[in-house]
């Protein structure tokens, strides 16, 4: 099967540059490509493998050791007299559903149980050594696997300590991950571990789009002819990559360039020192790619545009971004070093950040494809927003209004009842692939972590019937195998159902409601949940956000939520029931948690209150775990939300009682009493 040529891809210059830089210098730490669907992300990654220079490996070595510099700790070693063999660099694709055993390798059960030998079976990290490890939809991969991959990419080694196996092998690989931000973001601590990031989008220019179509159709019609037409360009690119790799060790990174990199990273207020190190490595790779022995400010600018945007996030709902105007200001007064001058003293110690305190590094330059085109901060709002809520309204009683939220806070932990079997997360109790071992079950041909002692106990009573003599090893058959049952925490579907009617807009209630809802969203983000959002106002309910892992989208929808109109409470609950029914079909293992934010009033339709309670009874009989956030305020409390919570079989809390600090305060008060 032929691959679309790398040099034939139209547009995506930033992505191409990022891929080239990490190919020239894998120590940069990999590339994360963020972009909408249909932007040739996977096409470019697969095409990159074809322009990588061929490599020499030790013949028969499962870990692709270099014959000229074999790994002294290679599990297949020692390679005293290696026989070289030449092959193409590999592109290893990691599926989203891969297990830890598949990634790092594990004990070969066939050899261990059959021959009694402890043999290590290499994983995908070993297969990708000196090649490319590609993870499509990396944001959907379990966090511990992402962390494991990034560790290996940064350290160049993989260490396995499990089930009687103690192995360390080289894993110097080019890690590339792609993702669609609409399906959820990587958490900031994992995002920071990627060396470079780039944002790609489909071209808007009609001529460019037409050229994309033209080339794709030509490739599909005759792949061999199309690839042959770009063969010369591919070979030139391959030779240039090889030349840049050879030149990289001689690229000079002096004190002046280091001072400039430090000034840039300090001005953008990035956390930690990883940004400085990655920028320095990427700048050196860029200089080598351009055929220079000396790093210039052009190299530093190119590296900063790729290394800093994803490290500027201040909260999980912020989109990555970089103010290129500020970057240019930081570099414009910095002279390029004279390559012929031996004097490479550091620049003066004046910090650029002191001259640009008035700059806004959180603003995004819309001209850059490597920056996110969004500077919203949904969890932080100006103090004037509450004043806007309190200002008397001179408009009609039911006119729509947009009310901003206040600052978020840490919420109490709300969980689904019982023990589930969903995906690993941080909310409700569940039997998961990771956690505390609580038992063992027959394998039955399914995957899982082998429970060795339970397997031996199951096989031991059958040895006499199998004709085993004392000198022989334990005889095992498939029914003897037992896998461990682990209990940990699962992620849930948190379905927010928010009352946006006119009664909620009074007395600053909607501000408190949005603040509480955003706080719950932030908690769901940290606990690996999916989130859906339903609002009801006027005459019906609206699914504002289908269940998703994209918390920033949920936060934006909630911030933009208008208020006004009557209260169709029954319709809101009916909509929630239908969404939960559909999600149960799509993902039966993920348990829902319904969070209803309301004052309990129902004013739309005949017998509005009675209908809402009847629907609540139906949800309770469907065993939907629910939580009611009571937003009622005023001197006279009607207790409608509390009554509704009884019909739902749900816990009911006032909106000011969901904060974790409030819970601690209440416990302390109780002890004092």
BATOR-558459 format. One record per residue (C-alpha): residue number from 1; residue in one letter; x, y, z. Coordinates in steps of 0.05 Angstrom, whole numbers, plus 5000, padded with zeros to 4 digits. Layout:
REC   n res east north   up
REC NUM   A    X     Y    Z
...
// end
This chain:
REC   n res east north   up
REC   1   X 5000  5000 5000
REC   2   X 5030  5067 4978
REC   3   X 5033  5128 5023
REC   4   X 5015  5198 5002
REC   5   X 5082  5236 4994
REC   6   X 5102  5284 5049
REC   7   X 5124  5337 5000
REC   8   X 5057  5334 4964
REC   9   X 5016  5357 5024
REC  10   X 4987  5426 5013
REC  11   X 4991  5477 5069
REC  12   X 5004  5457 5142
REC  13   X 5073  5490 5141
REC  14   X 5076  5495 5216
REC  15   X 5060  5421 5225
REC  16   X 5112  5402 5173
REC  17   X 5164  5444 5208
REC  18   X 5148  5415 5277
REC  19   X 5153  5344 5250
REC  20   X 5219  5359 5215
REC  21   X 5249  5390 5278
REC  22   X 5232  5331 5323
REC  23   X 5258  5284 5268
REC  24   X 5324  5321 5267
REC  25   X 5328  5322 5343
REC  26   X 5284  5270 5379
REC  27   X 5307  5300 5445
REC  28   X 5259  5357 5432
REC  29   X 5206  5311 5462
REC  30   X 5155  5298 5408
REC  31   X 5099  5336 5374
REC  32   X 5026  5344 5391
REC  33   X 4983  5364 5332
REC  34   X 4916  5395 5349
REC  35   X 4865  5406 5295
REC  36   X 4796  5394 5267
REC  37   X 4780  5330 5230
REC  38   X 4801  5325 5157
REC  39   X 4864  5367 5161
REC  40   X 4914  5313 5138
REC  41   X 4943  5302 5207
REC  42   X 4949  5226 5200
REC  43   X 4969  5232 5126
REC  44   X 5029  5275 5143
REC  45   X 5052  5231 5200
REC  46   X 5050  5168 5158
REC  47   X 5084  5204 5101
REC  48   X 5140  5227 5148
REC  49   X 5163  5156 5158
REC  50   X 5178  5149 5084
REC  51   X 5227  5208 5084
REC  52   X 5266  5185 5145
REC  53   X 5336  5160 5128
REC  54   X 5347  5084 5131
REC  55   X 5380  5056 5193
REC  56   X 5430  5001 5208
REC  57   X 5408  4951 5261
REC  58   X 5438  4889 5293
REC  59   X 5410  4830 5255
REC  60   X 5362  4790 5298
REC  61   X 5358  4843 5354
REC  62   X 5286  4856 5373
REC  63   X 5305  4924 5400
REC  64   X 5337  4953 5337
REC  65   X 5406  4965 5367
REC  66   X 5456  5005 5326
REC  67   X 5514  4960 5305
REC  68   X 5563  5017 5314
REC  69   X 5537  5034 5384
REC  70   X 5497  4976 5412
REC  71   X 5459  4985 5477
REC  72   X 5502  4951 5532
REC  73   X 5439  4934 5571
REC  74   X 5399  4907 5511
REC  75   X 5358  4846 5533
REC  76   X 5379  4811 5469
REC  77   X 5453  4828 5481
REC  78   X 5510  4828 5490
REC  79   X 5526  4845 5418
REC  80   X 5600  4830 5416
REC  81   X 5605  4818 5341
REC  82   X 5541  4848 5313
REC  83   X 5520  4832 5242
REC  84   X 5492  4896 5211
REC  85   X 5428  4898 5172
REC  86   X 5396  4958 5137
REC  87   X 5322  4973 5139
REC  88   X 5274  5032 5137
REC  89   X 5255  5068 5201
REC  90   X 5190  5042 5229
REC  91   X 5125  5077 5240
REC  92   X 5090  5043 5299
REC  93   X 5018  5062 5311
REC  94   X 4990  5058 5381
REC  95   X 4915  5044 5384
REC  96   X 4873  5082 5434
REC  97   X 4850  5018 5468
REC  98   X 4921  4992 5480
REC  99   X 4938  4965 5549
REC 100   X 5001  4980 5589
REC 101   X 5027  4910 5573
REC 102   X 5022  4924 5499
REC 103   X 5060  4989 5507
REC 104   X 5119  4970 5551
REC 105   X 5119  4895 5541
REC 106   X 5107  4840 5592
REC 107   X 5122  4769 5612
REC 108   X 5114  4717 5556
REC 109   X 5060  4673 5588
REC 110   X 5070  4616 5539
REC 111   X 5143  4609 5558
REC 112   X 5132  4623 5632
REC 113   X 5076  4574 5642
REC 114   X 5097  4522 5590
REC 115   X 5173  4520 5594
REC 116   X 5181  4553 5662
REC 117   X 5225  4608 5634
REC 118   X 5219  4682 5648
REC 119   X 5221  4713 5579
REC 120   X 5207  4786 5565
REC 121   X 5160  4801 5506
REC 122   X 5177  4870 5479
REC 123   X 5122  4922 5471
REC 124   X 5109  4979 5423
REC 125   X 5163  5023 5455
REC 126   X 5215  4973 5435
REC 127   X 5187  4967 5365
REC 128   X 5189  5043 5356
REC 129   X 5262  5051 5378
REC 130   X 5299  5094 5327
REC 131   X 5233  5105 5290
REC 132   X 5165  5139 5300
REC 133   X 5112  5123 5352
REC 134   X 5046  5152 5329
REC 135   X 4985  5160 5374
REC 136   X 4922  5183 5339
REC 137   X 4870  5214 5386
REC 138   X 4921  5217 5441
REC 139   X 4873  5257 5484
REC 140   X 4829  5195 5489
REC 141   X 4886  5152 5515
REC 142   X 4889  5138 5589
REC 143   X 4931  5189 5627
REC 144   X 4979  5139 5657
REC 145   X 4995  5112 5587
REC 146   X 5007  5183 5560
REC 147   X 5053  5197 5618
REC 148   X 5090  5132 5605
REC 149   X 5100  5148 5532
REC 150   X 5125  5218 5547
REC 151   X 5173  5192 5599
REC 152   X 5203  5144 5549
REC 153   X 5207  5197 5495
REC 154   X 5242  5246 5542
REC 155   X 5291  5196 5574
REC 156   X 5303  5153 5513
REC 157   X 5294  5090 5555
REC 158   X 5238  5045 5579
REC 159   X 5242  5008 5645
REC 160   X 5197  4949 5661
REC 161   X 5190  4924 5733
REC 162   X 5131  4877 5739
REC 163   X 5110  4804 5746
REC 164   X 5181  4779 5757
REC 165   X 5208  4819 5697
REC 166   X 5263  4870 5707
REC 167   X 5283  4899 5639
REC 168   X 5310  4965 5614
REC 169   X 5320  4979 5540
REC 170   X 5332  5039 5495
REC 171   X 5271  5074 5469
REC 172   X 5297  5134 5430
REC 173   X 5237  5149 5389
REC 174   X 5200  5205 5355
REC 175   X 5133  5212 5391
REC 176   X 5077  5244 5352
REC 177   X 5006  5252 5377
REC 178   X 4946  5280 5341
REC 179   X 4879  5301 5370
REC 180   X 4815  5337 5356
REC 181   X 4803  5389 5411
REC 182   X 4728  5381 5404
REC 183   X 4735  5312 5435
REC 184   X 4770  5338 5497
REC 185   X 4836  5369 5516
REC 186   X 4897  5337 5546
REC 187   X 4908  5358 5617
REC 188   X 4959  5415 5626
REC 189   X 5009  5372 5663
REC 190   X 5009  5322 5604
REC 191   X 5006  5376 5552
REC 192   X 5069  5407 5580
REC 193   X 5107  5341 5570
REC 194   X 5101  5346 5494
REC 195   X 5160  5384 5466
REC 196   X 5124  5420 5410
REC 197   X 5052  5433 5393
REC 198   X 5019  5459 5330
REC 199   X 4948  5479 5312
REC 200   X 4925  5460 5242
REC 201   X 4863  5480 5204
REC 202   X 4836  5469 5135
REC 203   X 4858  5523 5085
REC 204   X 4807  5578 5072
REC 205   X 4837  5600 5006
REC 206   X 4796  5571 4948
REC 207   X 4857  5559 4905
REC 208   X 4892  5520 4960
REC 209   X 4830  5479 4973
REC 210   X 4823  5464 4899
REC 211   X 4896  5441 4897
REC 212   X 4884  5395 4956
REC 213   X 4826  5362 4918
REC 214   X 4866  5359 4854
REC 215   X 4925  5323 4886
REC 216   X 4882  5275 4926
REC 217   X 4842  5254 4865
REC 218   X 4907  5244 4825
REC 219   X 4936  5201 4880
REC 220   X 4873  5158 4886
REC 221   X 4870  5150 4810
REC 222   X 4942  5126 4801
REC 223   X 4982  5121 4867
REC 224   X 5045  5095 4833
REC 225   X 5049  5151 4782
REC 226   X 5034  5204 4835
REC 227   X 5087  5178 4882
REC 228   X 5137  5174 4825
REC 229   X 5124  5247 4807
REC 230   X 5146  5268 4877
REC 231   X 5203  5218 4884
REC 232   X 5258  5270 4871
REC 233   X 5229  5318 4923
REC 234   X 5223  5261 4973
REC 235   X 5295  5241 4963
REC 236   X 5319  5313 4970
REC 237   X 5280  5319 5035
REC 238   X 5309  5253 5060
REC 239   X 5380  5276 5046
REC 240   X 5367  5343 5079
REC 241   X 5342  5309 5143
REC 242   X 5403  5265 5145
REC 243   X 5448  5325 5135
REC 244   X 5414  5364 5190
REC 245   X 5422  5305 5238
REC 246   X 5497  5303 5222
REC 247   X 5503  5379 5231
REC 248   X 5464  5383 5296
REC 249   X 5521  5364 5344
REC 250   X 5563  5421 5317
REC 251   X 5510  5475 5325
REC 252   X 5534  5526 5375
REC 253   X 5487  5547 5431
REC 254   X 5522  5604 5467
REC 255   X 5507  5645 5529
REC 256   X 5477  5701 5488
REC 257   X 5426  5655 5456
REC 258   X 5411  5622 5523
REC 259   X 5398  5691 5554
REC 260   X 5350  5708 5497
REC 261   X 5312  5642 5505
REC 262   X 5308  5654 5581
REC 263   X 5281  5725 5570
REC 264   X 5228  5700 5522
REC 265   X 5204  5643 5567
REC 266   X 5205  5688 5628
REC 267   X 5164  5742 5592
REC 268   X 5110  5691 5574
REC 269   X 5109  5667 5647
REC 270   X 5112  5594 5630
REC 271   X 5116  5546 5689
REC 272   X 5179  5507 5703
REC 273   X 5242  5501 5661
REC 274   X 5219  5450 5609
REC 275   X 5198  5506 5562
REC 276   X 5268  5537 5562
REC 277   X 5302  5470 5550
REC 278   X 5255  5450 5494
REC 279   X 5261  5518 5461
REC 280   X 5337  5513 5462
REC 281   X 5336  5443 5431
REC 282   X 5285  5463 5378
REC 283   X 5324  5525 5360
REC 284   X 5387  5483 5351
REC 285   X 5348  5434 5307
REC 286   X 5321  5492 5266
REC 287   X 5390  5520 5256
REC 288   X 5415  5452 5233
REC 289   X 5355  5445 5187
REC 290   X 5374  5512 5156
REC 291   X 5447  5489 5149
REC 292   X 5476  5538 5201
REC 293   X 5526  5525 5256
REC 294   X 5502  5585 5296
REC 295   X 5433  5597 5327
REC 296   X 5401  5663 5307
REC 297   X 5339  5698 5332
REC 298   X 5301  5670 5272
REC 299   X 5314  5601 5300
REC 300   X 5292  5622 5369
REC 301   X 5228  5653 5342
REC 302   X 5211  5590 5302
REC 303   X 5224  5547 5363
REC 304   X 5185  5591 5412
REC 305   X 5124  5591 5366
REC 306   X 5121  5515 5372
REC 307   X 5147  5504 5443
REC 308   X 5109  5557 5483
REC 309   X 5035  5562 5463
REC 310   X 5012  5500 5502
REC 311   X 5052  5520 5563
REC 312   X 5016  5586 5573
REC 313   X 4952  5556 5599
REC 314   X 4932  5582 5668
REC 315   X 4871  5537 5680
REC 316   X 4843  5475 5646
REC 317   X 4791  5514 5606
REC 318   X 4842  5560 5573
REC 319   X 4860  5544 5501
REC 320   X 4934  5543 5482
REC 321   X 4958  5607 5451
REC 322   X 5017  5654 5440
REC 323   X 5020  5729 5427
REC 324   X 5068  5733 5369
REC 325   X 5070  5809 5373
REC 326   X 5100  5803 5442
REC 327   X 5149  5751 5416
REC 328   X 5171  5798 5361
REC 329   X 5180  5855 5411
REC 330   X 5223  5811 5455
REC 331   X 5268  5792 5396
REC 332   X 5270  5857 5355
REC 333   X 5322  5891 5398
REC 334   X 5364  5828 5405
REC 335   X 5422  5830 5354
REC 336   X 5441  5766 5318
REC 337   X 5509  5741 5340
REC 338   X 5567  5749 5292
REC 339   X 5587  5678 5272
REC 340   X 5659  5702 5260
REC 341   X 5666  5734 5328
REC 342   X 5694  5691 5385
REC 343   X 5661  5738 5435
REC 344   X 5595  5707 5456
REC 345   X 5584  5739 5523
REC 346   X 5513  5738 5552
REC 347   X 5468  5796 5537
REC 348   X 5456  5848 5592
REC 349   X 5413  5824 5649
REC 350   X 5354  5870 5638
REC 351   X 5292  5827 5633
REC 352   X 5246  5837 5575
REC 353   X 5187  5825 5619
REC 354   X 5201  5890 5657
REC 355   X 5194  5928 5592
REC 356   X 5131  5893 5571
REC 357   X 5089  5890 5634
REC 358   X 5033  5922 5597
REC 359   X 5032  5868 5543
REC 360   X 4979  5815 5540
REC 361   X 5012  5748 5526
REC 362   X 4944  5714 5532
REC 363   X 4919  5749 5469
REC 364   X 4922  5706 5407
REC 365   X 4949  5729 5341
REC 366   X 4898  5706 5290
REC 367   X 4949  5704 5235
REC 368   X 4986  5644 5265
REC 369   X 4963  5574 5250
REC 370   X 5005  5549 5309
REC 371   X 4964  5589 5359
REC 372   X 4895  5573 5384
REC 373   X 4845  5624 5359
REC 374   X 4812  5635 5425
REC 375   X 4830  5678 5485
REC 376   X 4770  5663 5529
REC 377   X 4778  5647 5603
REC 378   X 4710  5619 5622
REC 379   X 4726  5607 5695
REC 380   X 4749  5678 5709
REC 381   X 4704  5738 5703
REC 382   X 4711  5812 5716
REC 383   X 4682  5838 5780
REC 384   X 4635  5882 5741
REC 385   X 4594  5822 5721
REC 386   X 4559  5819 5788
REC 387   X 4543  5892 5783
REC 388   X 4510  5879 5716
REC 389   X 4467  5826 5748
REC 390   X 4445  5870 5806
REC 391   X 4428  5930 5762
REC 392   X 4353  5940 5758
REC 393   X 4325  5918 5691
REC 394   X 4285  5967 5650
REC 395   X 4269  5916 5596
REC 396   X 4210  5869 5590
REC 397   X 4204  5817 5646
REC 398   X 4222  5757 5602
REC 399   X 4275  5788 5557
REC 400   X 4337  5746 5550
REC 401   X 4399  5766 5590
REC 402   X 4469  5739 5593
REC 403   X 4496  5734 5664
REC 404   X 4569  5721 5678
REC 405   X 4596  5673 5730
REC 406   X 4643  5687 5787
REC 407   X 4707  5651 5804
REC 408   X 4703  5575 5810
REC 409   X 4717  5536 5873
REC 410   X 4733  5465 5893
REC 411   X 4669  5424 5901
REC 412   X 4652  5365 5944
REC 413   X 4658  5296 5915
REC 414   X 4592  5270 5887
REC 415   X 4591  5197 5864
REC 416   X 4544  5146 5834
REC 417   X 4517  5093 5880
REC 418   X 4547  5023 5885
REC 419   X 4607  4995 5847
REC 420   X 4611  5002 5772
REC 421   X 4654  4972 5717
REC 422   X 4668  5034 5675
REC 423   X 4731  5066 5648
REC 424   X 4785  5084 5698
REC 425   X 4776  5154 5727
REC 426   X 4772  5190 5794
REC 427   X 4700  5193 5815
REC 428   X 4658  5132 5833
REC 429   X 4679  5063 5860
REC 430   X 4688  5012 5805
REC 431   X 4723  4950 5782
REC 432   X 4776  4977 5735
REC 433   X 4840  4955 5700
REC 434   X 4882  4993 5751
REC 435   X 4873  4996 5826
REC 436   X 4875  4952 5888
REC 437   X 4870  4878 5874
REC 438   X 4808  4850 5909
REC 439   X 4801  4781 5877
REC 440   X 4809  4738 5814
REC 441   X 4762  4710 5761
REC 442   X 4771  4660 5704
REC 443   X 4804  4691 5643
REC 444   X 4752  4663 5594
REC 445   X 4794  4688 5535
REC 446   X 4789  4761 5557
REC 447   X 4847  4807 5569
REC 448   X 4870  4827 5638
REC 449   X 4928  4823 5687
REC 450   X 4947  4752 5705
REC 451   X 4936  4734 5778
REC 452   X 4992  4684 5786
REC 453   X 4975  4656 5855
REC 454   X 4902  4646 5837
REC 455   X 4923  4611 5772
REC 456   X 4969  4563 5811
REC 457   X 4914  4549 5863
REC 458   X 4865  4532 5807
REC 459   X 4915  4486 5772
REC 460   X 4944  4451 5833
REC 461   X 4886  4404 5850
REC 462   X 4885  4379 5777
REC 463   X 4958  4357 5773
REC 464   X 4947  4285 5794
REC 465   X 4892  4276 5742
REC 466   X 4938  4305 5689
REC 467   X 4992  4253 5702
REC 468   X 5043  4300 5732
REC 469   X 5102  4269 5767
REC 470   X 5140  4308 5821
REC 471   X 5200  4323 5777
REC 472   X 5158  4357 5724
REC 473   X 5137  4428 5721
REC 474   X 5066  4451 5736
REC 475   X 5019  4432 5679
REC 476   X 4971  4487 5660
REC 477   X 4913  4491 5612
REC 478   X 4871  4550 5590
REC 479   X 4815  4541 5642
REC 480   X 4866  4548 5698
REC 481   X 4883  4620 5680
REC 482   X 4857  4673 5728
REC 483   X 4859  4748 5718
REC 484   X 4861  4799 5774
REC 485   X 4800  4838 5795
REC 486   X 4821  4908 5815
REC 487   X 4778  4961 5848
REC 488   X 4792  5034 5837
REC 489   X 4754  5094 5812
REC 490   X 4716  5103 5747
REC 491   X 4696  5163 5706
REC 492   X 4623  5179 5698
REC 493   X 4576  5217 5653
REC 494   X 4558  5281 5690
REC 495   X 4495  5309 5659
REC 496   X 4482  5381 5681
REC 497   X 4409  5402 5675
REC 498   X 4406  5477 5688
REC 499   X 4344  5519 5700
REC 500   X 4353  5583 5658
REC 501   X 4284  5612 5667
REC 502   X 4267  5683 5688
REC 503   X 4261  5666 5762
REC 504   X 4334  5644 5762
REC 505   X 4358  5711 5737
REC 506   X 4334  5750 5798
REC 507   X 4376  5771 5858
REC 508   X 4442  5749 5828
REC 509   X 4419  5676 5830
REC 510   X 4442  5661 5759
REC 511   X 4512  5685 5775
REC 512   X 4515  5636 5833
REC 513   X 4484  5581 5790
REC 514   X 4536  5590 5734
REC 515   X 4592  5593 5784
REC 516   X 4569  5528 5816
REC 517   X 4559  5495 5748
REC 518   X 4629  5516 5724
REC 519   X 4658  5490 5790
REC 520   X 4624  5423 5777
REC 521   X 4652  5424 5706
REC 522   X 4722  5436 5732
REC 523   X 4713  5379 5782
REC 524   X 4689  5334 5725
REC 525   X 4749  5353 5683
REC 526   X 4797  5334 5739
REC 527   X 4761  5268 5751
REC 528   X 4763  5246 5677
REC 529   X 4687  5250 5667
REC 530   X 4646  5262 5605
REC 531   X 4598  5321 5611
REC 532   X 4532  5338 5578
REC 533   X 4491  5402 5587
REC 534   X 4416  5411 5583
REC 535   X 4382  5478 5595
REC 536   X 4307  5492 5601
REC 537   X 4271  5558 5595
REC 538   X 4210  5585 5560
REC 539   X 4170  5527 5532
REC 540   X 4220  5471 5524
REC 541   X 4289  5442 5540
REC 542   X 4351  5444 5497
REC 543   X 4410  5398 5493
REC 544   X 4462  5453 5495
REC 545   X 4520  5404 5493
REC 546   X 4517  5330 5476
REC 547   X 4559  5286 5523
REC 548   X 4632  5300 5509
REC 549   X 4701  5302 5540
REC 550   X 4712  5374 5516
REC 551   X 4704  5413 5581
REC 552   X 4724  5479 5550
REC 553   X 4666  5474 5501
REC 554   X 4619  5459 5559
REC 555   X 4645  5519 5597
REC 556   X 4636  5564 5537
REC 557   X 4564  5541 5527
REC 558   X 4549  5553 5600
REC 559   X 4579  5622 5600
REC 560   X 4538  5641 5539
REC 561   X 4474  5615 5569
REC 562   X 4417  5667 5568
REC 563   X 4363  5670 5621
REC 564   X 4290  5690 5617
REC 565   X 4220  5661 5605
REC 566   X 4178  5610 5641
REC 567   X 4202  5545 5675
REC 568   X 4189  5480 5636
REC 569   X 4218  5436 5691
REC 570   X 4183  5372 5668
REC 571   X 4210  5382 5597
REC 572   X 4280  5389 5624
REC 573   X 4275  5324 5662
REC 574   X 4244  5288 5603
REC 575   X 4302  5312 5559
REC 576   X 4352  5287 5610
REC 577   X 4318  5219 5612
REC 578   X 4321  5212 5537
REC 579   X 4394  5232 5533
REC 580   X 4412  5183 5588
REC 581   X 4374  5127 5551
REC 582   X 4413  5140 5487
REC 583   X 4480  5144 5524
REC 584   X 4466  5078 5559
REC 585   X 4460  5046 5490
REC 586   X 4524  5078 5465
REC 587   X 4566  5066 5527
REC 588   X 4531  5018 5575
REC 589   X 4592  5014 5622
REC 590   X 4593  5088 5638
REC 591   X 4546  5105 5695
REC 592   X 4511  5172 5695
REC 593   X 4505  5225 5749
REC 594   X 4447  5273 5738
REC 595   X 4459  5342 5769
REC 596   X 4396  5385 5769
REC 597   X 4407  5459 5783
REC 598   X 4340  5492 5798
REC 599   X 4297  5527 5850
REC 600   X 4243  5474 5840
REC 601   X 4192  5520 5808
REC 602   X 4152  5495 5748
REC 603   X 4109  5546 5711
REC 604   X 4100  5520 5640
REC 605   X 4042  5477 5618
REC 606   X 3982  5447 5655
REC 607   X 3996  5418 5723
REC 608   X 4069  5437 5715
REC 609   X 4091  5419 5786
REC 610   X 4054  5352 5785
REC 611   X 4083  5333 5717
REC 612   X 4154  5349 5739
REC 613   X 4147  5305 5800
REC 614   X 4117  5248 5758
REC 615   X 4178  5251 5711
REC 616   X 4224  5253 5772
REC 617   X 4191  5188 5797
REC 618   X 4206  5156 5730
REC 619   X 4279  5174 5734
REC 620   X 4283  5146 5805
REC 621   X 4252  5080 5782
REC 622   X 4305  5078 5726
REC 623   X 4358  5079 5781
REC 624   X 4390  5144 5757
REC 625   X 4438  5172 5809
REC 626   X 4419  5244 5818
REC 627   X 4438  5307 5856
REC 628   X 4394  5369 5863
REC 629   X 4427  5437 5873
REC 630   X 4375  5482 5906
REC 631   X 4381  5554 5881
REC 632   X 4321  5581 5919
REC 633   X 4333  5647 5955
REC 634   X 4292  5698 5993
REC 635   X 4262  5703 6061
REC 636   X 4206  5653 6049
REC 637   X 4231  5584 6028
REC 638   X 4180  5541 5991
REC 639   X 4224  5479 5992
REC 640   X 4204  5459 5921
REC 641   X 4273  5434 5902
REC 642   X 4278  5392 5965
REC 643   X 4210  5360 5950
REC 644   X 4232  5346 5879
REC 645   X 4295  5313 5904
REC 646   X 4253  5264 5944
REC 647   X 4216  5243 5881
REC 648   X 4284  5235 5846
REC 649   X 4313  5196 5904
REC 650   X 4369  5247 5902
REC 651   X 4412  5284 5952
REC 652   X 4393  5358 5957
REC 653   X 4442  5413 5973
REC 654   X 4436  5488 5972
REC 655   X 4479  5522 5920
REC 656   X 4526  5549 5973
REC 657   X 4536  5480 6004
REC 658   X 4571  5445 5947
REC 659   X 4639  5476 5959
REC 660   X 4689  5430 5994
REC 661   X 4710  5487 6040
REC 662   X 4638  5495 6061
REC 663   X 4636  5422 6080
REC 664   X 4699  5428 6122
REC 665   X 4671  5490 6156
REC 666   X 4606  5453 6172
REC 667   X 4643  5393 6202
REC 668   X 4685  5439 6245
REC 669   X 4622  5475 6269
REC 670   X 4591  5408 6286
REC 671   X 4652  5387 6327
REC 672   X 4653  5453 6363
REC 673   X 4580  5444 6382
// end
